[in-house]
């Protein structure tokens, strides 16, 4: 190896790159306890336990206490899930086939103490389940401050949730909550979106039924073996590309808001590995050929069912040729140029829940 080859290796922009230490949707603080998903009557058993914590999800959005939905645009705020007593929801679950329940896992709360977590998905609920007697006792701890407000006659639990809780998207919730609740919300949202999008067996077209505590579906067609179906995950690559001067390549896609710039991303094609996908997407969108790649991390992205796999790549050249269809503009920026662009609002950064933001911050050396 020549001295020039050694120098380029030692001082490669990728040499000091570290895996991303924190990603808001990738914080697995709960033990999934996959073995429990096969237990008959697991959901009913857990809903009767006082230590079980139950959250609500609706078309991918999670329920938070009233008033917190107004905080998603603020920088330094803390948000939390609205947890409900399971005993008040077991009746609604039994009487309404449109309501689904997902066992999210367990958390150790100390010696001999365990919290079980369940998500109740009301995306397909018909709002006709009667409110159980005395449901106002304790339930208002989650709904809001109106602890002593009497229950309106005939008002269902789900109607109370719709009226008195705020519903927040995962994008808005994840940057402001604990790692534990970010993980719970991500799992619940992912399963919710899958059950909404797949209601029939993709092989025979028969209706599906929830199975494995919400982590699967069973085809209702006995002639087809009542096969068990699992969520499909679509892998996508996302790449922060730097050149020999350690400038970052940022691009603006035609579908994005004005001034929004991010890094290259795209779905993995059939029969393609991750590295090839990263290089192909960059070449197609910007004309930049990538050489070395370094893995940064991964993040579930349930919009509706992606898994984002992040790389940092070194460009073999700097000549940009955007495709003009998907990508409208692409530029190389130094750290100083990027900070100035953000300050002048000529560029807008990716949101706090996105892996792209953390990739850019890793290159930048500090938070945006």
N, C-alpha and C positions, 0 to 999 in steps of 0.2 A: 504493500500500500504506500502510495506516495505521501509526502508531507502535506500536499494540498488536500488529498483525500482525508487524511487524519484531521486536519483543521476543520473541514466542512462537517465532519462527523461530530467533533467535539462542540462546535458552536452552532449546530443545527438549531433552528427555532423550536424544534420539537424536543430537544434534549432535556430541558428542565420542566417540561409539561407534566403536570400531575393529574391523576384522576380527580374528577369533581367530587369534593368532600360532602356536598349537601345538594340535594334536589328535592323540592317540596312535595312532589308526588311519589317519591321513591323511598319513603321512610317507613319500613316494615317493622313497626314496634309491637305488633300483635302476632302471637303464635296462631297460625291458621288452623291448627288442629284438624288436619284433613281427615284423620281417622274417625272423627266424630260425625262427619257428614253422612256416613252410612247408617247411623243409628235411627231406628224407627221412632217417630214421635219426638225427635230432638228439639224442634222449634217449640212445640207445646210445653215440653219439660222446662226449657230454659225461660220461657215467658212467665212461668209461675215462680221463678226464683227471684228473690228480692235483689240479689246482687247483679242480675242481668241488666244491661244498659241497652236501650232501644232507641235508634235514630230513625228518621224518616227520610225517604228519597222519593222524588217525583220527576220523571223524565230526565234523570241525571242531575237534577238540582237537589241540594240538601237543605234541611230545615235548621234554622238558627233562631235564637230568641228574638222576639219582636224588637225592632230598632237597629239590630246589627246589620241588616241588609243595607242600611244607609251608609255603612262605614267602609265598603269595599274599595272606594277610591282614595282613602286616606292612607298615608304611609305607615305611621306607627300606631296601629290599633291591634287589639287582640280579639279574635272571634272564636266562638265555640259552637259545637253542635247542641241542638236542643234534644236532650235525652228524656224519654217518656217511660212511665212505669209499664212493664210488659203485661201485667195483669189486665190493664184497661184496653189492650189492643188484641188480646187473644180471641175475644168474642168476635171482633170485626174481621179478623183473619179467617175464622171458621165459617162465618156467614157470607163472606164476600169472596168468590173465587177469583175476582180480578185483583185482589191484593196478594202480593208475594212477600215472602220472608227469606232473608239471606243470613246465614250464620257466618259472621265475619271472623270469629276467632276468640281467643282468650288473652287476657293480660294478667300477669301475676301482680297482686296488690299487697304482697307481704307473705310471711310464712303461713301456709294453709289457706290463703285468701286468693280467690280468682274472680275476675270480672269477665263475664261472657258478653259479647257484643252481637247484636242483631240489627239488621236494617229492614224496615218495613217499606216496601215499594208500593206506593199508591197511584202509580202512573195510569193503571187501567181500572181504577176503582170506580164503582157506581156509588155515588154518595147517598146510600140508603141504609147504612148500618146504624142501628140505634145506639145511643150513648149508654154504657153500663151505669147502673145505679151508683151514686156516690163517686163518680169519676172525677168530680171537681176537687176532691180531697187529695192533695198532693200533685195532681196532674198540672195544676197551674204553676208549679215550680218551673216547669219547662216552657209553658206557654207565655208566661210574662208575669208582671207584678200583681195582677188582679187576683191575688190568692183568695180573697173573701167574696168574689163575685159569684152569685148563684148561677147555676147552669140553666140556660134557656131550655124550656121544654121542647123536646123533639130535635134539638140540635145534636148532630152526630159528632163523634170524636174527630172524624176526618174533616168535617166542616169547620170545627173549631181550629184544627191545625191550619187549614187554608186561610182562615181569617186572622188568626192571632200569632202565627209564626211567619217569619220571613223566609223566602226561598232564594238561595244563592247558588250560582253556578260554581263548579269546581275551580274555574279560573279565578273567580273572585274570592273564594274561601281559602284556598290552599296557602297563599302568601301570608295569611294573618292568623293561622291557627297553630296548635302544637303539632309535632311530628306524629304523635299517636293519632290525632283526629284527622290529619291530612291523609294518613294511610287508610283509615276507616272510610273516609269520604271517597277516596279514589276507588277502593274496592266496590263500595255500594253503587257509585255512579257507573262504573264499568258494567257491573251485572245488570243494573237497571236498563242501560242502553241496549245491552244484548237481548234481554228478554223482550224489549219493545220491538226490536228490529227483526227478531226471529220468532215467529209464532207458529210456523209450520215446519215439518221435517223437510230438509233440503233434498232428501232422496225420494220420498214417496208423496209428500205434500200433505200428510195427515197433521192434525193439530198436535201440538206438543204440550206436555205438562211439566211443571217444575220438578226437579229432582236434586238429590244430593245437597239438601239444605240451601238450594238456590244456585249452586255452582254448576248445575247441569240441567238438562231437559231430557225427558223421555218421550219418544214417539208413541202416539196412542194407537198405532196400527199393529195389531197382534200378528197379522199375516207377514209383516215385515220385521218381526222379532222384537218390537218395542225397544228399538235401539236407544242407547244413551248418547246424547249429544253434548258437546262441550263448547264453550265460547271460542270463537275464532279470533286469533290475534294477528294483526297485519303489521309485519316489521317495516320500519322506515328508518332510513339513515339521515343523519344531520351532521354536517361537516363545517368546522371553522378552518378556513384555508388561509395560510400565511405564506408570504414570499421570503426570499433570502434576506430581506431587510426587516423582517418581522412585521410587515404591514398586514392588516387583516382585510380579506375580501368580503365586502358587504354588497347585497343585491336587493333590488326592489322589484317585486313581482307584480304583474298586471292586476292580479286579484286583490292586492293589498291596499290599505288606506294610504293616502298621500303622505309622503315623507317617511313611511315606515320602511326600515332597512333591517335585514337579518342575514343569516348565513344560509348556505345551500342545504336543501332537504328534499327527500323524495322517497317513494315506496320502493321496496326491493322487488325485483321482477322474479317470476317463476324460474327456478333453477340457478339463481344468481346468489353469490355470497355477498356479505355485507361490504367488504372492501371494494369489490367490483362496482356495487351499487353507488358507493360514495364517489368513486372516480367517474363513473358514467354520468351521474347527475350533474357534477361540476362541469364536465366537458359539454354536455347538452345545453345547459343553461347559460354558461358564461364563456365557454371555450377554453377554460383553464384546465390544464392537465395536471393531475396530482400524482406525486411520487409516493414518498413515505407517509404512512398513516399511523396515528397513535390513538388507542382507545381511551375515551374520557369517562364514559358511564352510560347508563340507560335510564329511561323514565317512561312509565306507562302514560299514555295519552288517550283517554277514553272519549275521543271525539270523532268517530264513535268507538274505535277498537284498535288503536295503534300502539305500538311499542317503539319509542324513539331511541335509536342506538347512536351515540355521539362519538365522533372522531375529530381529531385535529390533523390536518394534512398540510404537507409542504408542496407548494406549486413548483412545477418545473419551468414555468415561464410566467410572464406577467401580461401578455397581450390579451385583452378582454374582447370577446365577440359574443354579445348576448343573442339569444335566439329570437327575440322580438315578439314571441308568442306568450310563453310563460314568464320570462324574465324581461323586464323593460329597461333596467339600468343596473350596472354593477361598477363598483369603484374600489380601489385600494386606499386604505386610510392608515395613517400613523395614529398612535394613541392621542397625541395632541390634537390632531385634526378631528378625531372622533369626539373627544370631549367638547371641542368648540362647536361641532355640528349639533350635539345634543343641547348645548347651552343656547344656541341660536334657533333651535327647533327646525333646522333644515334636515335633521334626521330624528326619527323617533325610534326608541329601543323596544325590543320585545318585552312582553309582560312578565311580571315577577313569577308566575307559575310555570313559565316555559323553560325548557332546558337550554334553549338558544340564549337566553339572558345570562345564564351561568357560564356558558361557553365563552361569551363575549367578555364577561367579567374576569374569567380566568386569564384571557389574553391581556386585558386591560390592566390587571393587577389590583383592582379594587372594585367595590360595589358601584353601580351606576346610581 
